[in-house]
Amino acid sequence: MKVSNIVLAQAAEAAGNINPGLAAIGYGLGAVGPGIGVGLIWAAVINGTARQPEAQGQLQGIAWISFVLVEVLALIGLVVYFIASAA
């Protein structure tokens, strides 16, 4: 148990020494995933609406919920960037 505490303490100390430029690159790479996700969500809505126009309302509701969940990931990445760059 003591060894794991030492390892966690060393990891926390190393995480505090992140270069702000490196944090910006990390956030930029982290924002790629949500960007791709949003594109896939709305592409699926357009495709589904083209196939079944009567299902547009249901598809849009599902798409907005999915969009919000994906964007939360980008916001979490932004918060982590500010935390890492402030250290």
C-alpha positions as CSV (number, residue, x, y, z in Angstrom):
1,M,0.0,0.0,0.0
2,K,2.9,2.4,0.7
3,V,4.4,1.8,-2.6
4,S,1.2,2.8,-4.5
5,N,1.0,6.0,-2.4
6,I,4.6,6.9,-3.4
7,V,3.9,6.2,-7.0
8,L,0.8,8.3,-7.0
9,A,2.7,11.1,-5.2
10,Q,5.4,11.0,-7.9
11,A,2.8,11.0,-10.7
12,A,1.0,14.0,-9.2
13,E,4.3,15.9,-8.9
14,A,5.2,15.1,-12.5
15,A,1.8,16.2,-13.7
16,G,2.4,19.6,-12.1
17,N,5.4,20.2,-14.2
18,I,3.7,20.4,-17.6
19,N,4.8,23.0,-20.0
20,P,1.9,25.3,-21.0
21,G,2.8,24.8,-24.7
22,L,2.6,21.1,-24.2
23,A,-0.8,21.5,-22.5
24,A,-2.1,23.5,-25.5
25,I,-1.0,20.8,-27.9
26,G,-2.7,18.2,-25.7
27,Y,-5.9,20.2,-25.8
28,G,-5.7,20.6,-29.5
29,L,-5.4,16.9,-30.0
30,G,-8.1,16.3,-27.4
31,A,-10.5,18.6,-29.4
32,V,-10.1,16.5,-32.5
33,G,-12.2,13.7,-31.1
34,P,-15.3,15.8,-30.3
35,G,-15.0,17.6,-33.6
36,I,-15.1,14.3,-35.5
37,G,-17.9,13.1,-33.2
38,V,-20.1,16.2,-34.0
39,G,-19.5,15.7,-37.7
40,L,-20.6,12.0,-37.5
41,I,-23.7,12.8,-35.4
42,W,-25.0,15.4,-37.8
43,A,-24.0,13.3,-40.9
44,A,-26.1,10.5,-39.4
45,V,-29.1,12.8,-38.9
46,I,-28.9,14.1,-42.5
47,N,-28.6,10.5,-43.8
48,G,-31.5,9.3,-41.6
49,T,-33.7,12.3,-42.6
50,A,-33.0,11.6,-46.3
51,R,-34.1,8.0,-45.8
52,Q,-37.1,8.6,-43.6
53,P,-38.3,12.2,-43.6
54,E,-41.0,11.5,-41.1
55,A,-38.4,10.5,-38.4
56,Q,-36.7,13.9,-38.5
57,G,-38.0,15.1,-35.2
58,Q,-37.0,12.0,-33.3
59,L,-33.6,12.0,-35.0
60,Q,-33.0,15.7,-34.2
61,G,-33.8,15.1,-30.5
62,I,-31.3,12.2,-30.3
63,A,-28.7,14.2,-32.2
64,W,-29.0,17.2,-29.8
65,I,-28.5,15.0,-26.7
66,S,-25.5,13.3,-28.4
67,F,-24.1,16.6,-29.4
68,V,-24.2,17.9,-25.9
69,L,-22.5,14.8,-24.5
70,V,-19.7,15.1,-27.1
71,E,-19.2,18.8,-26.5
72,V,-18.9,18.2,-22.7
73,L,-15.8,16.1,-23.5
74,A,-14.3,19.2,-25.3
75,L,-15.1,21.4,-22.4
76,I,-13.5,19.0,-19.9
77,G,-10.4,19.1,-22.1
78,L,-10.5,22.9,-22.0
79,V,-10.7,22.8,-18.2
80,V,-7.8,20.4,-18.0
81,Y,-5.8,22.7,-20.3
82,F,-6.3,25.7,-18.0
83,I,-5.4,23.6,-14.9
84,A,-2.3,22.3,-16.6
85,S,-1.2,25.7,-17.9
86,A,-1.8,27.5,-14.6
87,A,0.6,25.1,-12.7
